[in-house]
């Protein structure tokens, strides 16, 4: 999700007000250190500390503002209203799944039988990070007569005495009415090793949340954190959980000559021209099919070292692209150029993937023939997410003489619907678009935004 101009302006204005209000916490000598920590420009000639702090925000770029706002949540001592407003503005420019209240309540019911606060300190920190739990409610005009904070109530009723269930806890926090981003980030915090320093406990929590959110197309995508524990994040998955592919046949621009060598076990044999088709025959785990996994498979099957395998595999995949489609080649090359530094840990872009293979021709099969034989590109993302990318030439919507062809267009749309109903995300580019100036930049932005949507992209590659 790209940050809109209005959202960026609102973020800048809010951060400016917050920075100006920090004037009493810093001296003229400590302001430069603060601005350096936040990555903001200094305005030493300002007439007051407030103007200097606000001026630093005005003088900084949009990228600096976005990064500084995120750092401010950690560096500055913010009151909850300020913190909440800043968080919402930051989250408005980042991808997050939409979770309706009905499914939030189902999450709370599913979590009723497990302990949420395995690590008390981490649980308390998560409460304070996302919810207004430390404010007093005054019962009278006397400053000595106050009610317990919400944190006190949670400690008493949920942690110590267990007379609140998770539904009540979430209701008291305001989780059912909060923004989807706040609710999602709170669930991620509860699933993290900070709160659940036990992989089995993390997985149990993740499974319960997934079962509740799958009907609304949301689930946890699992990844490994630097501490060796799971670092899961919530993402939209469209049609729900997918099983691992049984056969992955790719990098073949012509129809492969295949047969089942063992129909009981779904084993495939390449009968002829084995060098013209690739069949990935290893299990694909919840992390998706990463380049490093594909490269390790290629190194083993071709008896190559890792560096040689990396170059050789790229050349083999590129060679499978249609010679008469420069836009398809551009889409392939741009992907690997964009993520060259991080490609090992990112999903591989697979060209010329066979979705449907039939030993008979369409003419032989007649009306029973399936519409989609081969995908231009396929990405197998974490959590079973499958993304198809198609590069459409004139034959997708017109006849050989250039006249509009409603039947070709209708067949293409019907094939897309069938793919989406089986859980695939489908994205299309027209060859005309990819032949225009700036096409490489548009492709790179698309790939970055796609990965950012599913929260699997390193921050330095995320879209601005």
N, C-alpha and C positions, 0 to 999 in steps of 0.2 A: 504494500500500500504506500504510494508516494505521498509525501506531505504536501498539502495544498498551500497555496499562497496565504489564504486567510488563516489557516492553522499556524503557519510559520510566523505571521505577524502577531497573532494572539500570544504565541509562545514567547516571542521577543518582548512584547509589552508586559506580560506577567513577570517574566524573569527580571526585567528592568525595575519593576516595582519592588520585587522581593530583594534585589540587590541593594536598592536605595535604602530599604528598611534595615539593612545590616550595618548602618553607619555607626551605631553606638557600640558595636561588638569589635570594631577594628580601628586602629590608629592609622595615621598617615604613613607610618613606617611598616605596618603589617598588611596594608591593602595590596601592595604589589605581589606579595607572596600568595595572597588569596586569589588574585586574578590569574596568577601563573598556574595555580592548582586547577582552576576552572578552565584554563585555556582561553581567557578573554584578553582583549587589548586594553592597555592602560591609558588613562587620560590624565596625566599628572598636572596639567594646567587648569583643571576644573576648579571652580570657586569654592566648593565645599566637598566634604566626604560623600554626601548623598549624590551630588552631581557627578563626582568622579566614578562612583560605583555604577550609577545608571548610564553614564557616558560610555563606560567600558562595554556595556551591552549594545548600545547604539553603534559603536565603532567596529563591532565584530561581525564576521560573515554569518550566513545562515548555518553553515556546517559547524562553526564554532558555537553558535547559540544552541543548536541541538545537543552537541556534546556537553556543553557547560550546564545545560538544564539537567541532564542525567547525573552529572557529577555533583550538582548542587544538592540533590536529594541525600547524598552521603556527607558532603562537606559542611553544609550549612545547618544550623540549628533552627529548623522550621516548625512553626505551629501547624497543627493538623490541617486547618483550612487551606493554608498556603501550600502545604505538601500535597494535599489532595488535588488542588487546582493544577499544580505543576505536573503531577503524575498524569492526569487526564489529558492535558495538552500534549505531553510526550507520547502517550499511548495512541492518541488520535492519528499520529503519523506512522504507526507501526502496525503490522498485520496481527490480528487476533480473531479468534472464532466468535461467532454470535451464539450465545447460550441463553435461550428463553427461560423465563422464571419456572415454568413447569418442569424443565429438565434439571434446573438447579435444585429444586425440591427433591427430585428423584435421586440426585447425587447425595443429598443430605440423608435420605432414607437408607440408601445403600451403605453409607459409611457408619450407620448406627451401631454396628456390631464390632467395630475396631477402635483402638485407642488412637486418637489423632495426635496427641502430644507425647510422642516417644522420647523426644529430647525437649525438656521443659524450656530451656533457654531459647532454643531455636523456635519453638512454638510461640513464646512470648514476643520474640523479635518479629515474627511474621504478623502477629496481631497488631503490633504497633506500626508496622510498615504500611498496612493497608486499611486499618479501621480506627475510628475515633474511640479508643478504649481507655484513655488516661485523663479524660476531662471530668471535673467535678460538677455535680448538679447542686446548686444552692437551694436549701429548703427554707431559709429565712433570710432576714437582712443581717443576721449575725455571721461574721466571717468564720466562726468556729463551728457552725452547725451545717455540715455538708453531708450529702449522701455518699455511699461508696462509688467508686468509678466502675465503669463496665468491666475493666480488667479484674477488679476486686470481686465482682459478681461472678465472672467466669471462673475464677479460682475457687470460689465457694461452691457454686452450683454445678459446674461441669467437671472440674478437676478433682476437688476434694470429696464432694458428696454425691455426685452422679445423679442429681435430680433434674438436670437438663440433658436432653438428648441432642444429637447433632442438628436436627431441624430447629430446635429452640435456639441453639447456639448461633446458627447461621441467621436466624430471624433477628436475634438481638444485635448481631453485628451489622445488619442491613444488607446482607449478601444477596437476598432475593431481589432487592430493588437497585443494587449498584450497577454500574456499567458492566458490560460483558468483559471488557478488558480487566477491570479490577477483580471480578470473580475468577477469571481464568488465571491471572497471575497469583491469586491467593491459593488456588488449587495446586498450582505448580510449586509454590512455596511449601505447602503441606506434603507434597510428594518428594521434595528434595531431601538430600542427605543431611541438610541442616536440621530438619525436623525428624526425619526417619533415617538414622544412621545404620541401616540394616537393609541389604538388598532384597531379602525375602519380604520384609515389611513394605518396602517400596513397591514391589511387584503386586502385592495383594491390594494395596491402595490403588494402584494404576488400573488393575483389572476391574475393581468395583466402579471406579469412575468411568471407565470405558463402557461398561455394560449399561450405565445410566445415560451416557451421552451419545452412544452410537445411533439411536433413532433420530437425533437432530444433526447427524453428520459430523460429529466432533470426537476426537480421541487423542490420547497421549501418543506422541512420537518419542521413542526411546533413543537416547544417546548416552555416551559415557562421559562423565565429568573428569576433571583433572585429579580428583581425590579417589578415583577408582569406583565410585558409586554411580548409580544411574542419575542422569541429568535430564529428566523428561520435560517436554513442553507440549501444550495443547495446540492442535491444529484442526482446521476444517478438512474433511476427507471426502466430501461429496456423498457417495453411496454407501459408505461404511467399510468395515474391515474386509480386506481381500486375502485370499489364501496365497501361498507362495506358488509362482508359476511352475507347472510340471515340465514344460518344454520351452526352451528359449532358443528359437531358430532365427538367426539374423545375419547381416552382412552378406546378403545374396540378392543381387538385382534380377536374377532369373529364377524361375520356379525350380526349387531343388528336387532332386530325385531321391525320395525317402521311402522307407518302409519300416514297419514295426518288427524289430528283431525279437522282441518279447512283449506281446500284447498284454499279458497279465500284469507286467510291471511298467508298462508304458515306455519301454526302451525303444529309441529310434536309431536306425542305421542309415548312413548316407551311402547309397548304392553306387553312385558314380559322381565324378567331378567333386570329390570331397574338398578340394581347395577353394571351391566357389561358395561355400556355405559354412557358417559356424553354428555349433550347437553347444550352448553352455549347459553342462551336466552336473553342476554342483548345487547344493541347497542354497537358497537365498533367504537370509535371516531378516529380522525386523528392522535392521538398518538399511534395507534395500540393497540394490546391486551397486556397490561403490567401485570406482575405477581401480582401487588397489586390489579388490577381490578379482575383478576381471583380469587385471595384469598378472596376478599370481597364478590364475588358471592358465593364462596364455604362456607364462614362463614354464610351467610344468609340462604342458602339452607339447610345447615346441622345444623344450630343453634349452632354455635361454636364461641368462642372468637377468636380474630385475631391470637394469638400465637398458639393456638391449631389448627386453620384452616390451618396455614402455614405448620405445620408438617404433618397433616392429608392429605392435598392435595398432598404434595410431595409423600407420601407413596402410595396414590391412583393412581397417574400417573405412578409411577415406577412399580406398580403391573400389569399394563396393558401391559407391554413390553413382548415380546415373551420369554418364558423360555429357548428356545434353541438358543438364540442369545446374547451371552456375549458381542460382539462388540456393539450391539444396546444399551445394558445397560450401557456400558462404555461411549458411546456418550451422553446419558442422564445424567449420574452422573457427568461427566466431565463438562458439561455446568453449572450445578447448583453449583458445587464446585468452578469453575473458577470465577463466579460472585456472590458468596455468600454474600459479603458485600453490593452489589448494586442491588441485584436481584429485590427488590421491584419496582424500577423505570425502569427496563429493560423489553423488550418483553419476554413473557413466551415461553419456548420450549414445544410445545404440541406433545405428542406421539400418534401414531396410529389414525391419522385423516382420516375420510372417505371423499374422494373426490367425488366418484360416488357410489350411492346406487341404486340397482335395485332389486325389489322383486323376479325376476326370476334369475336363475343361468346362467352362461356363456353357458352351454350346451343347455339350453332352448332358450336363446336369439340368439345364433348362430353368424353369421358374424356381426350382428348389435350391439354386445356387446361392451361396451367401454373398453379400455385397462387398465386403471388405476383405481382401486377401492379405495385403501387406501395408504396414505402417511406415511412413518416411522415417520417423524417429520415435523412440520410446525411452522414457526415464522411469526406473523403478525406485521410488523414493522410500524413506523410512515409514514404517507403519502400514505397509501394503498399498501405498498410494501409487497409482499408475498414470503417467502423463504421456499423452500422444501428441506429437507435433507434426502437422502436415504442411507441405509446401505445394500450393495449388497452382497449376498451370492452366492454360486456356481449355484443355480437354476436360476440366472439371465442370465447365459451365457453357462450352460452346462446341460447335462442330468444327471439322477440319478447315472449312472455308470461312470460319469466323462468325457464323450466325449463332444466336443464343440457342441453347439446348436445354429446355426445361427438364427433360427426362434425366440428363446427366446430373443436373443440379439436385433434383429430387432424390435420385439414388444416393448422392453424396450425403444429403441431410438425413436420409433414412439410416445409412450406415453409421453416422455420428450418433443418432439417437440410440441405436442398438449398443454402441460402445459405452455410452454414458449410463445406460440402464444396467450394464454389467460392471460398473464401477470405475470407468476410465474418465480422466479429464482430457478434453480434446481442444487443442489450440491450432488455429489455421493462419497461415501467412499466404498472401498472393504473390506470385512471382513478380508482378509489376512493382509491388511495394519494395521488394528486395533488390530490384534493379535501379532504384532511385538513390541519389546521393544521401548519405547518412544512414544507409541500411544497416551497416555493421554496428553503429552506435545504438540503433533501435533494437536490434537483436540482443546486444549485450545488456541493455536495460531490461528487456523482457526476461532474460534468463535470471538476472539478479532479483527482479521482482518476484518471479515464480518461486525461487528458492527462499526468499524472505517471507513469502506467504506461509510456507510450511516450516519456518523457523529452523532451517538447517544450514543457513549461510553464515560464514564468519562475518563479524561486524564490519570489518574493513571492506567487504565486498557488497554490503547492503546498500540499497538505493537511498539516495538523499531525499 
